[in-house]
Amino acid sequence: MNLNRRDFLTVMVGAASVTTFRRFRFLPSVLASVSPAVLAADPRRPQFHLLPAANWMNDPNGPVYWNGQYHMFYQYNPNGAYWGDMHWGHAVSPDMVHWRHLPLALAPTPGGPDSAGCFSGTSVIDGDRVAVLYTGVVSAPETEATIRDGVNNFKESQCLAFASGRDLTTWTKVPEPVIAKPPAGMDVSGFRDPSQWRQGDEWYTVVGSGVRGTGGAILLYRSKDLLHWEYLHLLAQGSGNGKEAVNPVASGDMWECPDFFPLGDKHVLIHSAEGKAFWQSGAFDTEQLVFHAEQNGMLDYGSFYAPKTQLDEHQNRILWGWIPETRPLEAYRASGWAGMMSLPRVLTLDENSNLRVTVAPAVEKLRQSPQILRISGSEEQNQNQIARMTIKNCCGEILCTAKPAGMFGLSLFGNGESDPQPWISVQYDSAQPNQIRLDEKTVPFLPGKAGELNLHFYIDGSVIETFVNNHAAYTKRFYYSGSSAPQLNLKIRGKTTCLSSLSMWQLSPVSPDRLTA
């Protein structure tokens, strides 16, 4: 079950309506009392994905490359492994792979415009400092609320904070919102997650929103100083799915977590709704400030939400996403941790302006103990070799390239598990070269040259990130019982002689105890 941020609240209380996150600020801390030793011994915790030492995390916020270091901020509940009391967690890395945790960056200010939570936002470099535009939330009368779910009323506004110094651990908030309310006369179904950029001498920002009962929308603003903002017009909009839903994000009437950026000679807009993350590419008229979408798709077909991008030190566009839990609330709350960050994904466009995605090359530095299939003309010899190829501790990488003629299947299993179901199953038919079946999902993708199929898997604790021909992505959560991770085995169905290459690696943990990165 793939839930967006506010849907988690519904699950928590077992009710049909969304309940205030403030209610969860006061849950007894005993609910999250899991010792560091127990957390460190949990084999389901990842070994090379970023997550805090304990408690709940969700959206990536304001990732930025600053003074030779990568800074990742993220939605974080310091009180337990459940959604609520939103702060900004903070970690720093030299390479987007090896992380060190830093003190919290942003916390709600009592009596301030973010007193009920510091929601998502974006970092930009402004001279010798980093500026963060983020959404602050307070309780409000229904007439002023931008979130109205029939039970609770909340007002969202866009707030500004500055950090200086090399480590970005000293923050100064502007006391009042810099965008206090939505455009006049617009009945919005949400108003959050600003994403700003500089264009010439001016700043621009998009804000996620929607028109109640009509569909999601992205609002466009302009400023000369980051402090004073002028609403311009809608940058993009869409229609809802027509389904009744208490949460407008679930009905498609609200688009959250927008990001808008140049890529190649085009622009790309991403947003999240209905538990999914979407992209559009097209032309941006910088004079009229109008975006003309030409291609579109889904960023990931699995457990992946609220993505955010940044530029790396080489000006590559890097995509991050929140990988939520898909197990029951009671299970992850008892474990003491919930959620993780995706691996850094490099975005490019192909010659037809379709989005391409690859994992950042820095992850390759974790490779060790390579296992490479020596392909022969004998099916028996190939299958015997494959049967001996394993990944230990659910911590590894698989790269498979094939040119199937007919049906081809690949499955990953946990060796010795009582449940014979695969962790993930891939099925491909060369007669339908534009689609592939990933578990129960039929996913469109672009075929490779001469019908080549490229499958890339990253397995880590309880997550598999899968990439098909560098176009389609599928993130899968899987859970097993016991105090140790099972060994991973691979099965190939179809002619192994269609394989061009098959390689496996163990990946080195980035932490000695799963608690520090």
Secondary structure, DSSP 8 states (H G I E B T S, - for coil): ----TTHHHHHHHTSSS---THHHHTS-GGGG---HHHHHH-TTS-SSS---SSEEEEEEEEEEEETTEEEEEEEEETT-SSS-S-EEEEEEESSSSS-EEEEEEE---TTSTTTT-EEEEEEEEETTEEEEEEEEEEE--TTT-SEE-SS-EEEEEEEEEEEESSS--EEEE-SS-SB-S--TT--EEEEEEEEEEEETTEEEEEEEEEETTTEEEEEEEEESSSSSEEEEEEEEE----S---SSTTTTTS--EEEEEEEETTEEEEEEEETTEEEEEEEEEETTTTEEEEEEEEES-SSS-EEEEEEE-TT--EEEEEEE---S-HHHHHHHTEE-EE---EEEEE-TTS-EEEEE-GGGGGGEEEEEE----S-HHHHHHHHHH-EESTTEEEEEEEE--SSEEEEEEEETT-SS---SEEEEEETTSTTEEEETTEEEE----GGG-EEEEEEEETTEEEEEETTTEEEEEE----SSS---EEEEEES-GGGEEEEEEEEE--SSSSSS--
